[in-house]
């Protein structure tokens, strides 16, 4: 009888210990997941705010030459594609959907960079107050995108580490069926880094001859 009681007691201790270990992941796994989803929402908001600037950029481009209007057409088309691709929190474990989103946003960012850089040929544009304000807004938005991507990737790293680390991995696999999330990676090297948009006149330029 005492032997059976000892066995039961050992079994109870082991069971309680196992439940205690797995309980660590019951809270930490969804907490890490919700944090990553919240950071992704910040990323989406930052990209959307950049897209919202494009109609104002289009107005500026109307005063430029045909080449700039051609680039603008590419930007508008890229904007339409980028805003049509939606990645929800439930999609963050889908590499294909993330790749499509990243590629579309990178294409839009590259087009914006070409368009803004081409405006350097128009000194009159630089003297317009709205243009100066728009340039500042775009630079600020690109910087915000860079920061939100950094924060999202850090949240994903923490989540992926949590679901792979004992004892949290017990709850992650047994209770939640958790899958690793996909970090944001630029489709082209450096595309997630805010570009330097220098629109100031080149004072070092010397007259030809």
C-alpha positions in Angstrom: 0.0 0.0 0.0 2.8 2.4 0.9 4.6 1.5 -2.3 1.5 2.4 -4.3 1.1 5.6 -2.4 4.7 6.6 -3.1 4.2 5.8 -6.8 1.1 7.9 -6.9 2.8 10.7 -5.1 5.8 10.7 -7.5 3.4 10.6 -10.4 1.5 13.6 -9.0 4.7 15.5 -8.5 5.9 14.8 -12.0 2.5 15.7 -13.4 2.3 19.0 -11.5 5.9 19.9 -12.6 5.1 19.2 -16.2 1.9 21.3 -16.0 3.9 24.1 -14.4 6.5 24.0 -17.1 3.9 24.0 -19.9 1.9 26.8 -18.2 4.9 29.1 -18.8 4.0 28.9 -22.5 0.3 29.3 -22.1 0.7 33.0 -21.5 4.1 33.8 -23.1 3.3 32.3 -26.5 0.1 34.3 -27.2 1.7 37.4 -25.7 4.6 37.2 -28.1 2.3 36.5 -31.0 0.0 39.5 -30.3 3.1 41.7 -29.9 4.3 40.7 -33.4 0.9 41.2 -34.9 0.7 44.7 -33.3 4.1 45.6 -34.8 2.9 44.3 -38.2 -0.1 46.7 -37.9 2.4 49.5 -37.4 4.3 48.4 -40.6 1.1 48.4 -42.6 0.1 51.8 -41.3 3.5 53.3 -42.2 3.3 51.9 -45.8 -0.2 53.1 -46.2 0.7 56.6 -45.1 3.5 56.6 -47.7 1.0 55.5 -50.3 -1.3 58.4 -49.2 1.4 60.9 -50.2 1.5 59.8 -53.8 -1.5 61.9 -55.0 0.3 65.0 -53.7 3.5 63.9 -55.5 1.5 63.5 -58.6 0.4 67.1 -58.5 4.0 68.2 -58.3 5.0 65.9 -61.2 2.4 67.6 -63.5 4.8 70.5 -63.8 7.7 68.3 -64.8 8.7 66.9 -68.2 7.3 63.8 -70.0 10.0 61.6 -68.6 8.9 62.4 -65.0 5.3 61.8 -65.9 6.3 58.4 -67.3 8.0 57.5 -64.0 4.8 58.8 -62.2 2.7 56.4 -64.2 4.9 53.5 -63.0 4.6 54.8 -59.4 0.8 55.0 -59.6 0.6 51.5 -61.0 3.0 50.3 -58.3 0.9 52.0 -55.6 -2.2 50.2 -56.8 -0.5 46.9 -56.7 1.1 47.5 -53.3 -2.2 48.6 -51.7 -4.1 45.7 -53.1 -1.9 43.1 -51.3 -3.1 42.7 -47.8 -1.2 40.6 -45.2 -3.2 40.0 -42.0 -1.8 38.8 -38.7 -2.9 35.3 -39.7 -0.7 35.5 -42.8 2.5 36.2 -41.0 3.5 32.6 -41.1 3.0 32.4 -44.9 6.3 33.1 -46.7 4.7 33.4 -50.1 2.3 36.1 -49.0 5.0 38.0 -47.2 7.2 37.8 -50.3 4.5 39.2 -52.5 4.0 42.1 -50.1 7.7 42.8 -49.8 8.2 42.8 -53.5 5.3 45.2 -54.2 6.4 47.6 -51.5 10.0 47.5 -52.7 8.9 48.2 -56.3 6.9 51.2 -55.1 9.7 52.5 -53.0 12.2 52.2 -55.9 9.8 54.1 -58.2 9.3 56.9 -55.6 13.1 57.2 -55.3 13.5 57.5 -59.1 10.7 60.1 -59.3 11.9 62.3 -56.5 15.5 62.1 -57.7 14.5 63.2 -61.2 13.0 66.3 -59.8 16.5 67.6 -59.1 16.5 68.8 -62.7 13.8 71.4 -61.9 15.0 74.2 -59.7 11.6 75.9 -59.9 10.0 72.9 -58.1 12.4 73.2 -55.2 11.3 76.8 -54.6 7.7 75.7 -54.2 6.8 75.5 -50.5 4.4 72.5 -51.0 7.2 70.6 -52.7 9.6 71.3 -49.8 7.0 70.1 -47.3 6.2 67.0 -49.4 9.9 66.1 -49.6 10.2 66.4 -45.8 7.0 64.3 -45.3 8.3 61.5 -47.6 11.7 61.4 -45.9 10.0 61.2 -42.6 7.7 58.5 -43.8 10.6 56.4 -45.2 12.3 56.7 -41.8 9.1 55.6 -40.0 8.9 52.6 -42.3 12.5 51.6 -41.5 11.8 51.9 -37.8 8.5 49.9 -37.9 10.2 47.1 -39.9 13.0 46.9 -37.4 10.5 46.7 -34.5 8.5 44.1 -36.3 11.5 41.9 -37.1 12.5 42.1 -33.4 9.0 41.0 -32.3 9.1 38.1 -34.8 12.6 37.1 -33.5 11.2 37.1 -30.0 8.1 35.1 -31.0 10.1 32.5 -33.0 12.5 32.1 -30.1 9.7 31.7 -27.6 7.9 28.9 -29.5 11.2 27.0 -30.0 12.5 27.4 -26.4 11.7 24.9 -23.6 9.4 25.0 -21.7 7.3 27.5 -23.8 7.6 25.1 -26.8 5.4 22.6 -25.0 2.4 25.0 -25.0 3.4 26.3 -28.5 3.2 22.9 -30.1 0.6 21.0 -27.9 -1.9 23.8 -27.3 -1.4 26.4 -30.0 0.1 24.6 -32.9 2.3 27.6 -33.3 4.2 28.2 -36.6 7.2 30.5 -37.0 6.5 34.0 -38.4 8.3 35.4 -41.4 10.5 38.4 -40.8 10.5 41.3 -43.3 13.3 41.0 -45.8 13.8 43.4 -48.6 13.2 42.1 -52.1 16.3 43.9 -53.1 19.3 44.5 -50.8 18.8 47.7 -48.8 15.2 48.4 -50.0 14.0 48.4 -46.4 16.4 51.2 -45.5 15.1 54.8 -45.9 16.7 56.4 -49.0 18.6 59.7 -48.7 16.7 62.2 -50.8 19.0 65.1 -51.3 17.1 67.7 -53.3 19.4 70.7 -52.5 21.1 72.4 -55.4 24.7 71.2 -56.0 26.8 74.2 -55.0 29.9 72.4 -56.2 28.8 72.2 -59.8 31.0 74.4 -62.0 30.0 75.9 -65.3 31.1 73.9 -68.4 34.0 75.2 -70.4 
